[in-house]
Amino acid sequence: RVCQQQGLSLWVPFQNAATAVTNLYKESMEARQRSYDLGIHLGYQRRNKDVIAWVKKRRRTIRREDLISFLCGKVPPPRTARAPPRVAMVSASRPSPPETGSSVETDLQPFREAIALHG
């Protein structure tokens, strides 16, 4: 009986300690989540500030490749003078070029036929 009374007398402090540890854990998880959310928010603000500063330094028009490179932290691809794409005129009387098996050739075939009809 003495053992049982000692066990009961220790039960209340144990419950109090367990409750305190549980509350500490919950509070720390909430604080961690708040810190994480704040870090995300500050990251977005910094990104926006960096993009605005970069845009102000650039020309009025920004190329898509330049923006993607900047956002990825890479060196933009070299600028090359774009020549207009060459379109091979296909005559209706001339057979179309042999298929190379590539999907690009297959995808372009309807356009070649349309040009041959209207060209």
C-alpha positions in Angstrom: 0.0 0.0 0.0 2.9 2.4 0.7 4.2 1.7 -2.8 0.9 2.5 -4.3 0.7 5.8 -2.4 4.2 6.7 -3.6 3.2 5.9 -7.2 0.2 8.1 -7.0 2.2 10.9 -5.4 4.6 10.8 -8.4 1.9 10.5 -11.0 0.8 14.1 -10.8 4.3 15.6 -11.3 4.9 13.2 -14.1 1.7 14.3 -15.8 2.6 17.9 -15.4 6.1 17.3 -16.9 4.6 15.4 -19.8 2.1 18.2 -20.5 4.9 20.8 -20.3 7.0 18.8 -22.8 4.1 18.4 -25.1 3.3 22.1 -25.1 6.9 23.0 -25.6 7.0 20.6 -28.7 3.8 22.1 -30.1 5.0 25.7 -29.6 8.4 24.9 -31.2 6.7 23.3 -34.2 4.5 26.4 -34.6 7.5 28.7 -34.3 9.4 26.6 -36.9 6.5 27.0 -39.3 6.3 30.7 -38.7 10.0 31.0 -39.4 9.7 28.9 -42.5 6.8 31.0 -43.8 8.7 34.2 -43.0 11.8 32.9 -44.9 9.7 32.1 -47.9 8.1 35.6 -47.8 11.5 37.3 -47.5 12.8 35.2 -50.3 10.0 36.4 -52.6 10.7 40.0 -51.6 14.4 39.7 -52.3 13.7 38.0 -55.6 11.3 40.7 -56.7 13.8 43.4 -55.6 16.6 41.7 -57.5 14.4 41.4 -60.7 13.3 45.0 -60.5 16.9 46.2 -60.1 17.9 44.0 -63.0 15.1 45.2 -65.2 15.9 48.8 -64.5 19.5 48.2 -65.8 18.3 46.5 -69.0 16.7 47.8 -72.2 13.0 48.4 -72.5 12.5 44.9 -74.0 13.9 41.9 -72.2 14.4 38.7 -74.1 12.8 35.6 -72.6 16.1 33.8 -72.6 17.8 36.6 -70.6 15.0 36.6 -68.0 15.1 32.8 -67.6 18.9 32.9 -67.3 18.8 35.6 -64.7 16.2 33.8 -62.6 18.2 30.6 -62.8 21.5 32.4 -62.0 23.1 31.4 -65.3 24.9 33.3 -67.9 22.5 34.3 -70.7 23.0 32.6 -74.1 25.0 34.6 -76.6 23.0 36.9 -78.8 23.1 35.9 -82.5 21.6 37.7 -85.4 18.5 35.8 -86.3 18.2 35.1 -89.9 14.7 34.6 -91.2 13.9 30.9 -91.3 14.3 29.3 -94.7 11.3 27.7 -96.1 11.9 25.2 -98.8 9.4 25.6 -101.6 7.9 22.3 -102.4 6.3 22.0 -105.8 3.1 20.0 -106.2 4.7 18.2 -109.2 7.9 17.5 -107.2 7.9 14.7 -104.7 8.4 15.8 -101.1 11.8 15.2 -99.5 12.4 11.7 -98.2 11.3 11.2 -94.6 14.2 11.2 -92.1 12.2 9.6 -89.4 12.5 12.7 -87.2 9.4 14.1 -85.6 10.4 17.6 -86.8 10.1 16.5 -90.4 6.8 14.8 -89.7 5.5 17.9 -88.0 6.5 20.2 -90.8 5.1 18.1 -93.6 1.5 19.6 -93.5 3.1 23.1 -93.6 5.2 22.2 -96.6 2.1 20.8 -98.4 0.1 24.0 -97.6 2.9 26.2 -99.0 3.1 24.0 -102.1 -0.7 24.5 -102.7 -0.6 28.3 -102.2 2.9 29.0 -103.4 
